[in-house]
Amino acid sequence: MKDVFKEQLVKRRPSMKTTMAKVGIVAAAIFLILVFFMFAQFIAMFLPILWVATIFGAYIMFRRFDIEYEYILTNNELDIDIIYGKSRRKRIFSSSVRDFDAFRQVGSTEMQHSFSGGATKADYTGGISPDIKQYEFITTYKSKKMHILFEPNQDLLSSIIPHLKRGTYPSSLKA
């Protein structure tokens, strides 16, 4: 088998929770600036510094909600990185595809027995979208049973399937 290198970037779509958090950050920044105005006579010398620090802090916190996931398949190794604000990257998952205990499309009733256990669930998708197919797999990662959700495109999926062990994915799933 020849060497494989595939990567895919998935942008996290904003949820209601994310939107509410962003509104909260803006409200907190406005509240802090108003508090600084109230005490302007006592802190007049530091007022511009406090304003800039408040606005900069809100900007940094705001960017923290700009999340992307990068799926990287190198031969049979699947790595998932999270990218905050298009600048900070952190590896959140890494495993051999051959170590997957089960693999299927989300919503499928096939292989239900494999997915009914008490595994820790991790969602590395862009969010709920009826247009995009999501897949899930069960594996052991850092000594814990993990149930991972992700949304590979057809190119990445067709590169993953040949590396899976026989019997860990439904026959309806084709490369």
N, C-alpha and C positions, 0 to 999 in steps of 0.2 A: 504494500500500500504506500502511496506517495505521501509526502509531507503535506499537512493541511494547516493553513492559517486563515482564519476568518474573524472579522470583528464587526460589531453592530452597536450603534448608539441609539438608545431609547430615551426620549425626554419624558419626564414624569408630568402628566397632565395635572393641573391644579384641582384639588378637591375642595369641598366646602370648608373642611377643617383648615386647610392651608390658607384659603381666602380670609377666613375669620382671624387667623393668626396675623396675617399681614395687616388687616384693618386694626387689630389690637396694637401692633407695633407703631403704626402711624398715629393712633390716638395717644399712646403713651409718650411719643416724641412731642406731640403738640402740647400735651399736659405738662411735660417737663419744661418746655420753653415758656409756657405761661407762668409756671412756678418761678422760673428765673426772673421773669418780668416783675413779679410781685416782690421779690427780694432784691431788685436791681440796685437799690440804694446801698445795700450791705455788701453786695458782691460785684459792684460796677467794674472793678478792675478785671475780674475773671469772666464777665458776661460773654464776650465774644468767644473765648475759649470753650465755655460751657455749651454755647449754641452749636459751635462746630463739632464738639465731641458728641453731642446728642444726635445731630443729623448724621454724622459719620457712623455712630453706633447703630442707628436705625437702618442705614444703608447696608451695613455688614450683616445685620440680622435678616434683613429682607432678602439678600442674596443667598442666604443659607437655605431658603425655600426653593431656589432654582436648582432642581435635582435632575441629573441624567444618570442612566445606568449604561455601562459598556460591557457587552458580552464579548469575550475573547476566547476563541477555540484554537488551540495550538496542538496539532495532532489529536490526541484524545483528552487533553486537559482543558476543562472549561473554567475560566476565571470570570468573575463578575466584580466590576469596580463601580463605586458610586462617586459621582463628580458633583461637587457643590459649587454653584456659581461659576461654572466653566473654568475654575481655577484650582480647586483642591480635590485631589483624588485619593480614594482609600479602597483597598482591596477588601471586599466583604465576603467573598466566597471563592474557593478554589478546590477543585476535585477532578479526578479522572472520570470521564464519562463511563468507563468500564465498571466503576464502583456504584453506579446507580442501581438501586434495587427495583425501581419501577419508573416508567416514563409514559406519559399519555397527554392527550389534549384535554384542557380544562373543560369540564362538563360531560365528559365521556363516562359511560357507565361500565366500560370494560376495565378489568383489573381492579374492581372496587375493593376487593379484600386487601390489596397492598396499601391503599390510601386511607383505610379506615382506622389505622393505629393512632396512637397519641404522639405523633411527631410535632416538633416545633415548626410552625408555619412562618415562612418569610416571603414577602411579596416584592419581587424585583421587576415589576411590570410598570408600564407607563400609566396605569390606572384602568378603570373599566371603560371599554370601548367595544361596541358590537361589531365593528369592522375588522378588528385585529384579533387573530387567533392567539390564544395564550396556551402555554403548555406547563405541565407540572411534573416534578420528579421527586422521588424519595431517595435519600442517601444518608450516610453517616458523615458528619462534618464536625471536627473537633470533639469527638466522642459523644456527640448528640445526634439523635435521629432527626433529620430535617426534611420538611416538606416545602420545596422551593417552587415558586411560581415565576415564570418569565415569559417573554414574547419574542422568540427568535423569528427572523424572516425566513423565507423558504430556502434561501441559499445556506444560511447557518444550520437550519434544521436538516437539510439533506446532507450536511457534513457531519452532524452528530449521530444520526441514525446508524450508519455503518459501524460505528465504534461501540454501540450498545451491545451488551450481552444478549444472547438469544433468550427469549422468554421474559425479558424485562419491559417489553413494549407490545402493544396490541398489534395483531396482524393487519389491521386496517390502516395503520400508520406506515406510510411508504416514503422512501427517500426521494 
